[in-house]
Amino acid sequence: MIPGCMMQLCSHFTGGLMTVYDSNLDDTLERFAGAWIQSGWFLYLGASLALAIDRTLTFVIVVSDRNAVLISYLFLALSWAIALLYLIGLMIPGYGFTYRSTQGYFDWFYDKQPGTRVYLTMEMCLDFSMLAIVLSLYFIVFTKLIRMRRGGSGSISSSKAELRILIIAVVSFLYESTYLLWFFWGTNLLSDGIASCVIVTDFSMLAIVLSLYFIVFTKLIRMRRGGSGTISSSKAELRILIIAVVSFLYESTYLLWFFWGTNLLSDGIASCVIVTGLWIFDCGFFSVATIIINGSIRRKLINFVNWKSKKSKLIVVARVVTVTKHGTTTA
């Protein structure tokens, strides 16, 4: 997943230079950077799917270790194959993913060539299908872990670990799905009646989700006070609540912008900039969420940063030792 995110960030950096110079710098460079960013996107999605399948094979489907590794690597190879397909396909004349638009050089999107529409249609199907499969697999894994825990065959620590993975998957799914809906269709395709209906539905669902999380958290606090819940489980649920609240606030803010914010913009430049900013944010979303949720990774990262800081401040003192008749002198 990290290589896919880094590939996308490289193209975003190139796009930033194009924005500064108000030029594509070079036609070949623009064509390659466009193909590169799409290749990185599908590598990231494919790796997410491979990780979800690996978790499913570990906890849900009983297979040998060899077969589990083989299947995981097979899906990982599939993600590389799709990434390679887009990298090569978008480099062929008649196809392209460009940084140039009617507003200027502000965001990446498919160009207007007829052949490119095939890749656009294919991506619409692949993106939402892969995201839905990943989310479904994580829910299956989580359900299985709950049953294992109740039956005494699963450990609390493993349940916590998979619960954290599920949280990250759900939040990532909500963010990426919303972003893709904006990326492909935007508000121009929504009539006033449909838009009003969607507004009410979206905010109602978000409010319901937040309310349910508060109910769960309140129940856990009562269990803890009654002696039937552990401190660690309460802490875990507190993290879930925090993620839910942050997700709710983010999604609500995004929806406010989605339905009303763009109406304040006449030239569309700010809209393009926001889309690009959300895409850049998405490249690091999974990593940041993992660091926030996983205390072990967070401690390792802090220790690594501290170690680098101490290493940079280390002063080596040369000791010159001279031997005399009366003893040893150190300088």
Rosetta blueprint (number, residue, H / E / L):
1 M L
2 I H
3 P H
4 G H
5 C H
6 M H
7 M H
8 Q H
9 L H
10 C H
11 S H
12 H H
13 F H
14 T H
15 G H
16 G H
17 L H
18 M H
19 T H
20 V H
21 Y H
22 D L
23 S L
24 N L
25 L L
26 D L
27 D H
28 T H
29 L H
30 E H
31 R H
32 F H
33 A H
34 G H
35 A H
36 W H
37 I H
38 Q H
39 S H
40 G H
41 W H
42 F H
43 L H
44 Y H
45 L H
46 G H
47 A H
48 S H
49 L H
50 A H
51 L H
52 A H
53 I H
54 D H
55 R H
56 T H
57 L H
58 T H
59 F H
60 V L
61 I L
62 V L
63 V L
64 S L
65 D H
66 R H
67 N H
68 A H
69 V H
70 L H
71 I H
72 S H
73 Y H
74 L H
75 F H
76 L H
77 A H
78 L H
79 S H
80 W H
81 A H
82 I H
83 A H
84 L H
85 L H
86 Y H
87 L H
88 I H
89 G H
90 L L
91 M L
92 I L
93 P L
94 G L
95 Y L
96 G L
97 F E
98 T E
99 Y E
100 R E
101 S E
102 T L
103 Q L
104 G E
105 Y E
106 F E
107 D E
108 W E
109 F E
110 Y E
111 D L
112 K L
113 Q L
114 P L
115 G L
116 T H
117 R H
118 V H
119 Y H
120 L H
121 T H
122 M H
123 E H
124 M H
125 C H
126 L H
127 D H
128 F H
129 S H
130 M H
131 L H
132 A H
133 I H
134 V H
135 L H
136 S H
137 L H
138 Y H
139 F H
140 I H
141 V H
142 F H
143 T H
144 K H
145 L H
146 I H
147 R H
148 M H
149 R H
150 R H
151 G H
152 G L
153 S L
154 G L
155 S L
156 I H
157 S H
158 S H
159 S H
160 K H
161 A H
162 E H
163 L H
164 R H
165 I H
166 L H
167 I H
168 I H
169 A H
170 V H
171 V H
172 S H
173 F H
174 L H
175 Y H
176 E H
177 S H
178 T H
179 Y H
180 L H
181 L H
182 W H
183 F H
184 F H
185 W L
186 G L
187 T L
188 N L
189 L L
190 L L
191 S L
192 D H
193 G H
194 I H
195 A H
196 S H
197 C H
198 V H
199 I H
200 V H
201 T H
202 D H
203 F H
204 S H
205 M H
206 L H
207 A H
208 I H
209 V H
210 L H
211 S H
212 L H
213 Y H
214 F H
215 I H
216 V H
217 F H
218 T H
219 K H
220 L H
221 I H
222 R H
223 M H
224 R H
225 R H
226 G L
227 G L
228 S L
229 G L
230 T L
231 I H
232 S H
233 S H
234 S H
235 K H
236 A H
237 E H
238 L H
239 R H
240 I H
241 L H
242 I H
243 I H
244 A H
245 V H
246 V H
247 S H
248 F H
249 L H
250 Y H
251 E H
252 S H
253 T H
254 Y H
255 L H
256 L H
257 W H
258 F H
259 F H
260 W L
261 G H
262 T H
263 N H
264 L H
265 L L
266 S L
267 D L
268 G L
269 I H
270 A H
271 S H
272 C H
273 V H
274 I H
275 V H
276 T H
277 G H
278 L H
279 W H
280 I H
281 F H
282 D H
283 C H
284 G L
285 F H
286 F H
287 S H
288 V H
289 A H
290 T H
291 I H
292 I H
293 I H
294 N L
295 G H
296 S H
297 I H
298 R H
299 R H
300 K H
301 L H
302 I H
303 N H
304 F H
305 V H
306 N H
307 W H
308 K H
309 S H
310 K H
311 K H
312 S H
313 K H
314 L L
315 I L
316 V L
317 V L
318 A L
319 R L
320 V L
321 V E
322 T E
323 V E
324 T L
325 K L
326 H L
327 G L
328 T E
329 T E
330 T E
331 A L
